């Protein structure tokens, strides 16, 4: 083979290799860039919002869903009489003319005018038959039950970029799950560069939000709402809140508070109404805390139900402070059961002394007091837990009857689930399952947070609480024929370094049926004026709601 032939072959191979490398460069290395340039010649990229997930109650009812609305857009190059158009749109939409005019930039082919246009306004605009004006379908958050469970749900507003975002409650806590993932699409242009508005390429990457199914029972929620609202008005209270939980699973069956807001028009209400006080407010629980201390002492084998109180004959002096009973009546050598029945502060001081500082702080921690419960709602807070070295004898004494110690209502509800659930404290949870956009179901199982007391201690405490309902100050309101375990609470509100005896937090906590609880409920009334006592305000609200729930469940009286 001559050298000329080999040289020619080498040149051709070299040139062929250059062509291959060049093709690889354009088709592989710069493929995405060239693809984008090509698309830009016939189309432009637009963002496609994912549809927000639906929130459903336990019966499948959409308590937070989506309704169809419209995006109004225009092509400024096709608009004829702009002044007439702006005037008509301003009148129909209730928007300032200057706001509309500023968007109609003559160099633009497509501009958005207004989002969330309803069907009625759309029909009025379409009748005018303005050239260059059109609509694009979109979804808007919709709450068909208005303010029912509003503070449980939260609401959907806008973030700094104008995108939908959930705030407070479930909408805030599960926002990333509910909102899904936005996608992109290409708006196709015609030869003149005008968009073919009805023509979109296939969307890429869009994933609709996930649906939430709740433990919340719509019937129980409605009953709790109406009973609580009526009670607040009847007893002249500043506000009130309540929640119902399944103590065996931690599932929240209902949660209510008043005053409230309407998530459909949240912007018309003050920011202070958005917070859910059941998870965000702290208060001194008063006598509703006593069963937890009694249960702790029973678990530690320090007392029995018939243990006599040796210091209950009169006021007790602790660290220079004199502790009285709520009514200044005393019962010498009364049993521990009677201490709960009579809600005797001096008897609880005796139990606190038996426990001692170390054991009391340990049990309080095991009951979850001073810790977040993990409830799946945005906005839960935890009260500051006093360090053990900062406790004094008077603090041990007052904590034994629920003063000088703060909790959130959800903390107390979770703590009492241990008494109602054989010693096991459950994590409160609102959502029972999550359903993805492709139909997969993710179940959320019950979670045991701790076991602060034994099953034996839980059952004995339950029996003592049944005695408190049947023979205590609220016995006039009890439901005859039902075994209900419960405890009243009346806590003075600390103001400017002292307690105001005329302003109280009145409460009642209990569960039923006592031997096989189907629900655990806490009612908290803020500053009632008809009576300062929980037995005369919160207790009647509790028993009225309990009657409705027991009837709803079809549970007949046991005797």
C-alpha positions in Angstrom: 0.0 0.0 0.0 1.5 3.3 -1.1 2.1 6.2 1.3 -0.4 8.3 -0.7 -3.2 5.8 -0.1 -2.4 5.6 3.6 -2.2 9.4 4.0 -5.6 9.8 2.2 -7.2 7.1 4.4 -5.8 8.8 7.6 -7.2 12.2 6.5 -10.7 10.7 5.8 -10.7 8.9 9.2 -9.6 12.0 10.9 -12.3 14.1 9.3 -14.9 11.4 10.1 -13.8 11.4 13.7 -14.2 15.2 13.8 -17.7 14.9 12.4 -18.6 12.3 15.0 -17.2 14.4 17.8 -19.0 17.5 16.6 -22.3 15.6 16.4 -21.7 14.2 19.9 -21.1 17.8 21.1 -24.3 19.2 19.6 -26.6 16.2 20.2 -25.4 15.1 23.7 -23.3 17.8 25.4 -25.5 20.8 24.4 -28.7 18.8 23.7 -30.8 20.4 26.6 -29.6 23.9 25.7 -30.5 23.5 22.0 -33.8 21.9 23.0 -34.6 25.0 25.1 -33.6 27.3 22.3 -35.8 25.5 19.9 -38.8 25.6 22.2 -38.2 29.3 22.7 -38.7 29.8 19.0 -42.2 28.4 19.0 -43.3 28.5 22.6 -42.7 29.8 26.1 -42.6 28.0 29.5 -45.4 28.5 32.0 -45.8 27.0 35.4 -48.7 24.6 36.1 -49.8 24.6 39.7 -50.6 21.2 41.2 -54.1 20.7 42.6 -54.1 21.0 46.4 -55.1 17.8 48.2 -58.5 17.4 49.8 -59.0 17.1 53.6 -61.7 14.6 54.5 -63.5 13.7 57.8 -63.7 10.1 58.8 -66.8 9.6 56.8 -65.1 10.8 53.6 -66.7 14.2 53.5 -64.4 16.9 52.0 -64.2 19.5 54.9 -61.6 21.3 52.8 -61.6 20.9 49.1 -61.2 22.8 45.8 -63.7 24.6 43.6 -63.3 25.7 40.0 -62.4 29.4 39.4 -60.8 31.2 36.5 -57.7 33.2 35.6 -58.6 36.1 33.4 -55.9 37.0 30.9 -55.5 39.3 27.9 -53.4 39.8 24.7 -52.8 43.6 24.7 -51.9 43.5 21.0 -55.4 42.3 20.1 -57.4 44.7 22.4 -59.2 47.5 20.5 -60.9 49.9 22.9 -58.6 49.6 25.9 -60.4 52.4 27.9 -63.8 50.7 27.5 -62.3 47.3 28.4 -60.6 48.6 31.5 -63.8 50.3 32.7 -66.0 47.3 32.3 -63.6 44.9 33.9 -63.1 47.2 36.8 -66.9 47.4 37.4 -67.4 43.6 37.2 -64.3 42.6 39.2 -64.4 45.3 41.8 -60.8 46.2 40.9 -59.2 49.7 40.4 -58.9 50.7 36.8 -55.2 51.7 37.3 -54.4 48.2 38.5 -55.8 46.7 35.3 -54.3 49.3 32.9 -50.8 48.8 34.4 -50.9 45.1 33.3 -51.8 45.8 29.7 -48.3 46.4 28.4 -48.4 46.8 24.6 -45.2 44.8 23.9 -46.6 41.7 25.7 -48.7 38.9 24.0 -50.1 37.5 27.1 -50.7 39.1 30.6 -52.7 37.8 33.6 -55.4 40.2 34.8 -56.9 38.5 37.8 -57.0 35.1 39.5 -59.9 33.4 41.3 -62.6 34.9 39.0 -65.9 33.1 39.8 -68.4 31.7 37.3 -70.8 34.6 37.5 -68.1 37.2 36.8 -66.8 35.1 33.9 -70.2 34.9 32.3 -70.6 38.7 32.5 -67.2 39.3 30.9 -67.8 36.7 28.1 -71.0 38.5 27.2 -69.1 41.7 26.4 -67.1 39.7 23.7 -63.9 41.8 24.0 -61.2 40.6 21.6 -58.0 39.4 23.1 -59.6 38.4 26.4 -59.8 34.8 27.7 -60.0 32.5 30.7 -57.9 29.7 32.1 -59.5 27.2 34.6 -57.9 27.0 38.0 -58.8 25.8 41.5 -59.6 27.8 44.7 -59.6 26.4 48.2 -63.1 25.9 49.5 -64.5 25.1 53.0 -68.1 23.9 52.6 -68.7 23.9 56.4 -67.6 27.5 56.9 -66.1 28.0 60.4 -66.7 24.4 61.6 -63.3 23.2 62.9 -61.7 26.3 61.5 -58.8 26.4 64.0 -58.2 22.7 63.4 -58.0 23.2 59.7 -56.2 26.5 59.3 -56.5 28.2 55.9 -54.8 28.7 52.6 -53.3 32.1 51.9 -50.4 33.4 49.7 -46.7 33.3 50.3 -44.2 36.0 49.3 -44.2 34.8 45.7 -48.0 34.9 45.4 -48.2 31.1 45.6 -50.8 29.2 47.6 -49.6 28.2 51.1 -51.2 26.7 54.1 -51.2 28.5 57.4 -52.0 27.1 60.9 -53.7 23.8 61.8 -53.7 21.0 59.2 -53.2 23.3 56.2 -50.0 24.6 57.7 -48.7 21.3 59.2 -49.3 19.3 56.1 -48.7 22.1 53.5 -45.9 20.3 51.6 -48.0 17.1 51.3 -51.2 19.0 50.4 -49.7 21.4 47.8 -48.0 18.7 45.7 -45.4 19.7 43.1 -45.9 22.3 40.3 -45.0 21.3 36.7 -44.1 23.2 33.6 -45.7 23.3 30.2 -45.0 25.1 26.9 -47.4 27.6 25.4 -47.2 27.1 21.7 -46.9 30.3 19.5 -48.1 30.8 15.9 -45.9 32.0 13.1 -46.4 35.6 14.1 -45.3 34.9 17.7 -48.8 35.1 19.1 -49.6 32.3 21.7 -52.1 29.7 20.7 -53.8 30.1 24.1 -55.7 26.8 24.0 -52.6 24.8 23.0 -50.3 23.6 25.8 -47.7 20.9 25.5 -47.8 17.9 27.9 -47.0 19.0 31.4 -43.8 17.7 32.9 -43.2 17.0 36.6 -46.6 18.1 37.9 -47.8 16.0 40.9 -51.1 16.8 42.5 -51.2 17.1 46.3 -52.1 14.3 48.7 -55.4 13.9 50.3 -55.8 13.7 54.1 -58.4 11.5 55.9 -59.0 12.5 59.5 -60.0 10.8 62.7 -62.4 13.7 63.1 -66.0 12.6 63.1 -68.2 15.3 61.5 -71.2 14.6 63.7 -69.2 14.8 66.9 -67.4 17.9 65.7 -70.8 19.6 65.0 -72.2 18.5 68.4 -69.1 19.8 70.2 -69.2 23.1 68.3 -72.8 23.8 69.1 -72.6 22.7 72.8 -69.4 24.7 73.5 -70.7 27.8 71.8 -74.0 27.7 73.7 -72.2 27.1 77.0 -69.8 30.1 76.5 -72.8 32.3 75.9 -74.8 30.8 78.8 -72.1 31.3 81.3 -70.9 34.7 80.1 -67.3 33.4 79.4 -64.7 35.3 77.4 -63.8 32.2 75.4 -63.7 28.5 75.5 -62.2 25.4 74.0 -62.8 21.6 74.0 -61.5 18.5 72.3 -62.6 14.8 72.1 -60.0 12.0 71.7 -60.1 8.3 71.4 -57.9 7.4 74.4 -57.0 4.0 72.9 -55.6 5.4 69.6 -54.9 9.0 70.3 -57.2 9.9 67.3 -58.7 13.4 67.7 -62.5 13.0 67.1 -63.3 16.7 67.4 -61.6 20.0 68.5 -63.4 23.3 68.9 -62.8 26.8 70.2 -64.6 30.1 70.3 -64.4 32.8 69.2 -63.3 31.6 65.8 -63.0 32.6 62.2 -64.2 31.6 58.7 -61.3 30.2 56.6 -63.1 31.2 53.4 -62.6 34.9 54.4 -59.7 34.7 56.8 -58.5 38.1 55.8 -61.5 39.7 57.4 -60.5 38.4 60.9 -57.8 39.5 63.3 -54.5 37.5 63.5 -55.2 36.5 67.1 -58.1 34.3 66.0 -56.0 32.1 63.7 -54.2 30.4 66.6 -55.6 27.2 68.0 -55.7 27.8 71.8 -56.0 24.1 72.5 -52.4 23.5 71.3 -51.0 27.1 71.7 -52.4 28.5 75.0 -51.0 27.6 78.4 -52.9 27.8 81.7 -52.8 26.4 85.2 -55.0 23.3 85.2 -56.2 23.5 88.8 -58.0 20.4 90.2 -58.0 18.6 86.9 -54.3 18.0 87.6 -55.1 16.1 90.8 -55.8 12.7 89.3 -52.4 12.7 87.7 -50.7 13.2 91.1 -53.0 10.6 92.7 -52.2 8.1 90.0 -48.5 8.7 90.4 -48.7 8.0 94.2 -50.7 4.9 93.6 -48.2 3.7 91.0 -45.4 4.2 93.5 -47.4 2.3 96.1 -47.3 5.3 98.5 -51.1 5.5 99.0 -54.2 3.4 98.6 -57.8 4.6 98.0 -58.6 4.2 101.7 -55.4 5.8 103.0 -56.3 8.5 105.6 -55.1 12.0 105.4 -53.5 13.1 108.7 -53.2 16.8 107.8 -56.7 17.5 106.5 -58.3 18.8 109.7 -57.5 22.4 108.8 -55.3 24.7 106.7 -51.8 23.6 106.1 -48.7 25.9 106.6 -45.9 25.4 104.0 -42.9 27.7 103.8 -44.8 30.5 105.4 -47.8 30.1 103.1 -51.2 28.9 104.4 -53.0 26.5 102.1 -56.8 26.2 102.3 -59.5 24.1 100.7 -61.5 25.8 97.9 -64.5 26.2 100.2 -62.6 26.4 103.5 -64.3 23.2 104.7 -62.2 20.4 106.2 -62.6 16.7 106.7 -60.3 15.1 109.3 -58.8 11.8 108.4 -60.6 11.6 105.0 -59.6 8.9 102.6 -57.8 9.5 99.3 -61.0 8.8 97.4 -62.7 11.5 99.4 -59.8 13.9 98.7 -60.6 13.6 95.0 -64.4 13.6 95.6 -64.2 16.8 97.7 -61.3 18.2 95.6 -59.4 18.8 98.8 -56.2 20.9 98.4 -54.9 19.9 101.8 -55.2 16.2 101.0 -53.3 16.8 97.8 -50.5 18.5 99.7 -50.2 15.3 101.8 -50.0 13.2 98.6 -47.4 15.7 97.2 -45.3 15.3 100.4 -45.5 11.5 100.1 -44.3 11.7 96.5 -41.5 14.1 97.2 -39.8 16.4 94.7 -37.8 13.8 92.8 -40.7 11.4 92.2 -43.2 14.2 91.4 -40.9 15.8 88.8 -40.2 12.3 87.3 -43.9 11.4 87.0 -44.9 14.8 85.6 -42.3 14.3 82.9 -43.5 10.8 82.2 -47.0 12.1 81.8 -45.6 14.5 79.1 -46.1 17.7 81.0 -43.7 20.3 79.8 -43.1 18.4 76.5 -44.6 18.7 73.0 -47.2 15.9 72.4 -46.3 15.7 68.7 -49.9 16.4 67.6 -50.0 17.0 63.8 -51.2 20.6 63.9 -49.1 23.7 63.2 -48.6 25.9 66.2 -48.2 23.5 69.2 -46.2 25.1 72.0 -44.9 23.6 75.2 -44.8 25.5 78.6 -41.5 26.2 80.2 -40.6 23.3 82.5 -39.1 24.5 85.8 -35.8 22.9 86.5 -35.8 20.7 89.6 -33.2 22.8 91.4 -35.7 25.7 91.2 -38.5 23.9 93.0 -39.3 24.9 96.6 -41.5 23.1 99.1 -44.4 25.5 98.4 -44.0 24.6 94.6 -44.4 20.9 95.4 -47.5 21.6 97.5 -49.2 23.9 94.9 -48.3 21.7 92.0 -50.1 18.8 93.7 -53.4 20.6 93.2 -52.6 22.1 89.8 -51.5 25.6 90.7 -48.1 27.1 89.9 -47.7 24.7 87.0 -48.7 25.3 83.5 -49.9 23.0 80.7 -51.5 23.2 77.3 -54.9 21.6 76.9 -53.5 19.0 74.4 -50.8 18.1 77.0 -53.4 17.4 79.7 -55.6 15.4 77.2 -52.7 13.3 76.2 -51.7 12.8 79.9 -55.2 11.6 80.8 -55.1 9.1 78.0 -52.8 7.1 80.2 -55.5 6.8 82.9 -58.2 5.9 80.4 -55.9 3.5 78.4 -54.5 1.1 81.1 -51.4 3.3 81.8 -50.4 3.9 78.2 -50.1 7.6 77.1 -51.0 8.0 73.4 -49.8 10.6 70.9 -52.7 12.7 69.8 -53.2 12.6 66.1 -55.7 14.2 63.7 -54.8 12.5 60.4 -55.5 8.7 60.1 -54.2 8.2 56.6 -52.7 10.0 53.6 -53.7 9.1 50.0 -51.2 10.0 47.2 -52.3 11.3 43.8 -51.8 7.9 42.2 -54.1 6.2 44.8 -51.6 4.8 47.3 -52.6 4.9 50.9 -50.3 5.6 53.8 -51.8 4.6 57.1 -50.7 6.5 60.3 -50.7 3.9 63.1 -51.4 4.8 66.8 -48.2 5.6 68.8 -47.6 5.0 72.5 -45.6 7.9 73.9 -44.9 6.4 77.3 -46.4 4.3 80.1 -46.2 6.6 83.2 -48.3 4.3 85.4 -49.3 0.7 85.7 -52.6 -0.7 84.5 -53.5 -1.3 88.2 -52.9 2.3 89.1 -54.9 3.5 86.1 -57.9 1.4 87.0 -57.8 2.5 90.7 -57.6 6.2 89.6 -60.5 5.6 87.2 -62.6 4.3 90.0 -61.8 7.3 92.2 -62.7 9.6 89.3 -66.1 7.8 88.9 -66.7 8.5 92.6 -65.8 12.2 92.0 -68.5 12.3 89.3 -71.2 10.5 91.3 -70.5 12.2 94.6 -68.6 15.4 93.9 -69.6 19.0 93.3 -70.8 18.4 89.8 -73.0 15.4 90.6 -76.1 17.4 89.7 -75.0 17.4 86.1 -74.0 13.8 85.8 -75.7 11.4 83.4 -77.7 8.9 85.4 -77.1 5.3 84.4 -73.6 5.9 83.0 -70.3 5.2 84.6 -68.2 8.3 83.7 -64.8 9.1 85.2 -64.1 12.8 85.5 -62.8 15.7 87.5 -63.7 19.4 87.7 -61.1 22.1 87.8 -61.1 25.8 88.9 -57.9 27.6 88.7 -57.4 31.3 89.6 -55.6 33.3 86.9 -52.3 34.8 87.9 -52.2 38.6 87.2 -49.4 41.0 88.1 -47.8 38.6 90.5 -50.9 37.5 92.3 -54.0 35.4 91.8 -57.3 37.2 91.1 -60.0 35.2 92.9 -62.8 36.6 90.6 -61.2 35.5 87.4 -60.8 31.8 86.8 -60.2 29.0 84.2 -63.0 26.6 84.7 -62.6 23.1 83.3 -63.7 19.5 83.3 -62.0 16.4 82.0 -63.4 12.9 81.8 -63.9 9.7 79.8 -66.8 7.3 79.2 -67.8 4.6 79.5 -65.4 4.4 82.4 -64.8 0.6 82.1 -64.3 0.7 78.3 -63.7 4.3 77.2 -64.8 5.3 73.7 -63.9 8.9 74.2 -61.9 11.3 76.4 -62.9 14.9 76.5 -61.6 18.1 78.0 -63.6 21.3 78.3 -61.9 24.6 79.3 -63.9 27.8 79.9 -62.0 31.1 80.2 -63.3 33.6 82.8 -67.0 32.6 83.2 -69.0 35.3 84.8 -72.2 33.5 85.9 -70.0 31.3 88.3 -66.3 31.0 88.7 -66.4 27.2 89.4 -65.8 24.4 86.9 -68.5 22.3 88.5 -71.1 24.9 87.6 -69.9 25.9 84.1 -67.5 23.5 82.3 -69.0 20.3 83.9 -72.6 20.9 82.4 -71.0 21.6 79.0 -69.1 18.3 79.3 -72.1 16.2 80.3 -74.3 17.7 77.6 -71.7 16.9 75.0 -71.1 13.4 76.5 -74.8 12.6 76.4 -74.9 13.5 72.7 -71.8 11.4 71.9 -73.0 8.4 73.9 -76.3 8.5 72.1 -74.6 8.9 68.7 -72.5 5.8 69.5 -75.6 3.9 70.5 -74.2 3.2 74.0 -77.2 2.7 76.4 -77.0 3.3 80.2 -75.4 0.5 82.1 -77.8 0.7 85.1 
